[in-house]
């Protein structure tokens, strides 16, 4: 960067425009999000593609991000889905994450790698269990327009979202907040089936203590 000149030869593999790029934490790999519905991973030192492109999306890939340990890659797409990939095999892990009602503009891992958060053109921020692929709690709404980007604070205690409405918002992605939000939303305690769907991995309890079961 001191010379202002590119380092090495260009990294090729995308047939059309590249929407975004992301390094793995150790800097050895770089991923690109393409308008041609693919994501490409490169070996930075070797200046060549790391395996075959990732080709399961049916719309533009808007964004890519590596998990903190570098073993997985998440891709966000205009096809309304987010997909998780095993970096070593380049195979998709599990089913697509399909809760967003419109294009997914951005995706971010929590610092511990256990959660994913997506920014939707439907105006919502959605949280996912990275291991199971299940959505955790209802979507966070408040933006008056599409959500363009999301990011966790380094300690994972705050989540920030940037909207086309000209504002950024911060959220506390802890379970207490989700429980309080759910109580206000449905005005009752969740059934065990609903709890398993939205709070998988957390022991069932009646969190809306002022309401009936």
Number of C-alpha atoms within 10 A of each C-alpha: 6 4 6 6 7 8 8 10 8 9 16 12 18 17 11 11 12 20 16 17 17 17 18 19 13 9 12 13 21 22 25 27 27 25 19 18 22 25 31 24 26 22 16 17 10 11 15 15 18 18 14 14 18 18 15 13 21 14 18 23 30 27 27 29 25 25 23 17 12 19 13 22 24 24 28 30 28 21 19 23 25 30 20 26 18 14 21 11 11 19 15 18 17 12 13 17 18 16 20 21 14 19 23 32 26 28 27 25 24 23 17 12 18 14 22 24 26 29 29 31 22 19 23 27 30 21 25 20 18 20 13 14 20 21 22 22 21 16 17 17 13 12 20 14 16 21 28 22 22 24 20 21 12 11 9 17 13 15 20 16 23 19 22 15 13 9 11 15 12 14 14 14 20 12 13 11 12 18 18 12 15 19 18 10 10 9 13 17 20 20 13 13 11 12 19 16 14 20 20 17 11 10 8 14 13 17 16 17 11 11 11 9 12
